[in-house]
Amino acid sequence: MFSGFSSLSLGVLRSGAMCACLGAVVCCLGSAPAFSQAASESAMRETLDIGDEPGRVSTEEVVITDGPYRRQLVFFRTTDAPGTIEIHTAERFLYLVLGNNRALRYGIGVGREGFQWSGLVTVVRKAEWPDWTPPPEMIARQPYLPRFMAGGPGNPLGARAMYLGGTVYRIHGTNQPETIGQSVSSGCFRLANGDVVDLYSRANVGTKVIVRHAATL
Amino acid sequence: MPPSFFSSPRNTIKLHAGTFVLLALAVTLSGCAGTPGETALPRATPAAYPVDRLIGKWGVASYRQDKDKARTEAQARAQCKLPYVISKGPTDGVMMHVADDPTPHELTLKGGPGGKTYLGFEGPPGDEQDREILSMSDNMFVTRFVSPETNTRYGTFIYVRCGTARS
C-alpha cells in the first residue's frame, strides 16, 4: 500500500532548475530556493500551470466525499512524529501523522510527469485565499485575464496555501476539485478547498513535510 | 427551454412549428400594439469619457473585496512588464477583449441610464458582455463585468497606465 517508503531521497528528482527553466509555467513561489540556485526571476512569482482555469469558482466548503481520495483516518505505520506531513506522490495521498500508527489521509493532485519531486522541507508560511499571478504563457493564451488576481473563490490557488521552504512549491487548494487524484500540476500539491482548509487548521508553520516519490519503471 | 430540447430533430421540428405560430401571432397583433417603438433595452447616449482615453499600455489586476483594492492597484502598477495593450480600432472604437474570448474585438464606450458608462460592443448599454466603467482618469480606470456570474469569477479590474506617454 505504501510503496513509496523505500524511495525517499533528500533531493529533487526533477530539481528546481527544471522549475527555473520553465519559468512561470510552474506553480512556484520563490523564497530562498535551495533547490534551484539558478531560479530565474520569473520563477520567483506566484504562478501556476497553464492548464489551470482562473475564474472558475470553488468555495471553501468543497471536499472530496467519495472514493479513496476522501479525507479519512487510516492506519499508517511511521517513525515520524505526530504533526508531520508525508506526501506520497505516486499514490496521490497526503498523510498528516497523528501518532499511534494513525494518520489523516487526504487525496491530492500532484505534479505531472517530469514535475514530480521528493525531499524533506518545512512549512515556512501560510496564507488564506492567496493571491495569484498567471504565468505569461497563460496570458498569451487568455489575454483577457488580469495579470494579478487577489485571492478569492475564482483563484486557482484556492482557499489556502502552505509554502514549502527552500522550494518554489506549495500545498494549496484548487478551483478544480476534479483534478484531485491526477498528475496535472507543475510540482505543487493541491487539495480540494474544504480539505486544504482542514489541513491548514491542523498544520502550523514549521511543520515537517516529507515528499516521497517512487520512481516507476 | 432546456438545451436538450434542441438536440432532438423531432423537437426541432416542433420548435419550428411553434415558432411559426408565435411569429404569425406577433405579426397579427403588432397592428394593434399600443406603443410602437417601445423597448426594454436602453439606448446608448454619449459616454462621459472619450474612448481614445483607453488607448495605450496598461497594467491590469483584479480584486473581489474592497479591502484588497489598494494593494490591487499597486499590483496593477507593477504589472507593466506584461502590459495589456489597447489600440485604436478600425472605426471609432478600440481593440480589446471581452471575457473568456481570446479574440480581440472592437469595443466602445457607451453612456447608459443613471449616468453610467459601459465598455462593450456597439449597441444598447448594459449588455451581458459589457463592462461598467466605475471610474476613469487619464491614467487609471476601473471596471466590472455587467454579468454577475462573470463578475463573480473575475472580480473588479483596475487598469493603470504604464509610463506617461499615450501611444
Chai-1 contact restraints between the chains, C-beta under 6 A:
chainA,res_idxA,chainB,res_idxB,connection_type,confidence,min_distance_angstrom,max_distance_angstrom,comment,restraint_id
A,G55,B,R153,contact,1.0,0.0,6.0,A-B,restraint_1
A,G55,B,Y154,contact,1.0,0.0,6.0,A-B,restraint_2
A,Q142,B,P102,contact,1.0,0.0,6.0,A-B,restraint_3
A,P143,B,H97,contact,1.0,0.0,6.0,A-B,restraint_4
A,P143,B,P102,contact,1.0,0.0,6.0,A-B,restraint_5
A,Y144,B,H97,contact,1.0,0.0,6.0,A-B,restraint_6
A,Y144,B,A99,contact,1.0,0.0,6.0,A-B,restraint_7
A,P146,B,V60,contact,1.0,0.0,6.0,A-B,restraint_8
A,P146,B,A61,contact,1.0,0.0,6.0,A-B,restraint_9
A,P146,B,S62,contact,1.0,0.0,6.0,A-B,restraint_10
A,P146,B,F157,contact,1.0,0.0,6.0,A-B,restraint_11
A,R147,B,V60,contact,1.0,0.0,6.0,A-B,restraint_12
A,R147,B,Q79,contact,1.0,0.0,6.0,A-B,restraint_13
A,R147,B,L82,contact,1.0,0.0,6.0,A-B,restraint_14
A,F148,B,A61,contact,1.0,0.0,6.0,A-B,restraint_15
A,F148,B,Q75,contact,1.0,0.0,6.0,A-B,restraint_16
A,F148,B,Q79,contact,1.0,0.0,6.0,A-B,restraint_17
A,M149,B,S62,contact,1.0,0.0,6.0,A-B,restraint_18
A,A150,B,Y63,contact,1.0,0.0,6.0,A-B,restraint_19
A,A150,B,D68,contact,1.0,0.0,6.0,A-B,restraint_20
A,A150,B,T72,contact,1.0,0.0,6.0,A-B,restraint_21
A,G152,B,R64,contact,1.0,0.0,6.0,A-B,restraint_22
A,G154,B,R153,contact,1.0,0.0,6.0,A-B,restraint_23
